[in-house]
């Protein structure tokens, strides 16, 4: 990982955050009667504001990505057996999914939130994990799912406290997509082949 690769990863990540946020926000506002009579300049200002917010999401995601790489590096130096760290990641992932249900159950969120959000996160993570495994090794399953579930949730903790499902999805989806992009790019940036040690194929 050199400076040029890091700058490219950071730039594309914040760009993805901006695009996803703008597309999602504009799609929602098209169904909002209050926005039907807004002039072009108003729409332009709104799109610019959403793009800046999306870039912030992308930057936040990028910080979480490198925080995970640091955590992975430290954990691998602590646990003598590599598979121990993988097991720990799996346990933490399950705990986070249960915790999401606890945070959202019987709150201002819609009643289905406590099971739908964890389900959506795990399904999305499994899809990304499938692509990751096909490009690296079987051992990439748990680290990929851990990163996409646990780190995405950690980065979205503030909106879990709002009780507003729109705000939750508004931040959770762009960050998840940014994280998915970064974890899929990691082995390419590091030049890891499919026959790489499965434990370190995802994050080294």
N, C-alpha and C positions, 0 to 999 in steps of 0.2 A: 504494500500500500504506500504509494508516494503522494506528494502534494498535488500533482496533477489529477490523479485518480480520485483523491479525496474531494477536490474542488468540483470535479465533474459529478460525483455522487451527491454532494451537497446541493449543487445547482439544479440537477434534475429532480431531486427530492422536493425542494421547495416549489419547483415548477409544477410537479404533480399535485402537491397540496393546493396550489392556487387554482389549477384547472378543475380538480374535483370539487372544491368548495364553490367555485363560480357556477359550474354546471348544476350542482345540486341546489344551490340557493336560487338561481334563476328559474330552474324547473319548478320549484315550489311556489315562487312568487308569481309565476304565470297563471296560477290558479287562485291568486289572491285578488279579489275585486278592487281593493284599494290601489293596486299597481296598474290597473288597466288604463288609467288616464294619465299615467306618469309620462312626462316628456322624455325625449331621447337623452337630454343632458342629465336627467334624473337617473335614468337607467345606467348611463355611463359612469356616473358617480358611484352608484350602487355596485356595479361590477368591479370597479377599481377598489372599492372598500373591501369587497369579498375576496378579491385577489390578494390583497395585503394580509387579510386575516388567514387565508389559506397558506400563504407563504410562511406565516408565523407557525401554523400547524406543522408545516413541513420542517421548519427549523427545529421545532420542539421534538418532532419525531427523530430527527437526525441526532439530537443530543441524547435521546433515549437509546438509540442504536449503539452509539459509542460507549454509553454507560454500560450496556449489556456486554459489549466486547471486553470492557475492563473487568466486569463482574465475572465473565467466563474465564478470563485469564487468571484472575485471583483464585477462583474456585478450583480450577484445574491444578493449581500449585498447592492447594490445601488438601484436596482429596487424592490419596495415593492411587486409588483405582479409578480410572476414567468413568466407568459405568456408574460409580456412586453418584457422581455429579449429574449424570443423566437421570437417574432415579429421583434425585432431589428435585430436579426441574419438573419431572412428571408430577410429583406430589404437590409442589407449589402451584402448578397449573390447575389441578383439581381443586385445591383450596381457593384459588382466585375465582374460579367459576362459581363455587358455592357462595363465596363472599359477595359476588355480584348479585346473586339471588337474594341474599340477606339485606344488601343495601337497598334494593328496589322493591322488596315485598312489603305490601301494606303501606305504601307511601303515596305521594302525589303522582307518581308514575302510573300509567295505565296498568291494570291488573295483570296483563300478559307479559309485562316487561321482565319480571323476575325469571321467567324461563326462556323467553324469546331472545333476549340479548346474549345470555350464555350459549344458547344453541347456535345463534348466528355466528358468534365468535369461534366456536369450536368447528363448525362446518366450514367457515371461511379459512380457518387455519389448516384444516385437513386438506382442503383443495390446494392451497399454496404448498403445504408439506408434500403432497403427492408430486407436484412439479419439481420441488427441491430434491426429493429422493431420486427421481428419475435422472436428475442432472448431477447428483453427487453420490450418495450412498444411503443405505437403509438406516444407518445411525443418525441421519439428519432429521428423522421424524420428530422426536421429542424436543430437541433444541429449537426447531422451527416453531412448533406449536407453543412451546413455552414463551418464546419471544413474542409471537403474535398475540397470545392471550394475556400473558402477565404484564409485559412491558406496555402494550397498548392500553390496558386497563389502568396501569399506574399513571400513564401520561394523561388519562382522561378522568382521574379521580375528582377534580373540581366540579365537572358537570354531573357526576353521579349525585352530588349534593343539591342540585337545583330542583329536582323533582319534575323537570320539563323534558319530555321525550324528544321534542324537536331539537332542543339544545344538545341533548346527549348524542343523538344521531348526527347532528351538524358537526360535532367535533370528533366523534368516535370513528366515523366512516373515513374521512380524509386521513386521519392518523393511521388507521389500519392499512389503508392502501399504500401510504408512504412506507410503512414498516414492511409490508409485503414486498414492495419493490426493492428495498435495501437488502433484505435477507436473501432475495433471489439474485442480487448482484454480487454478494459477498464472495462466493466461490470463483466468480469470473474475475473479480478484482485481484484475488489472491492467486489465481491461476491454478485452482484445485481441480483435479480430474476426478472422474467418477470412481476411480479405484482408490481414492484417498482414504485414509483411516476414517471410518464412519463417525467416530466421536468428534473429530476435529474438522470434519468437512463443512460444518455449518458456521462455526465461529472459532477462529484461531488467532 
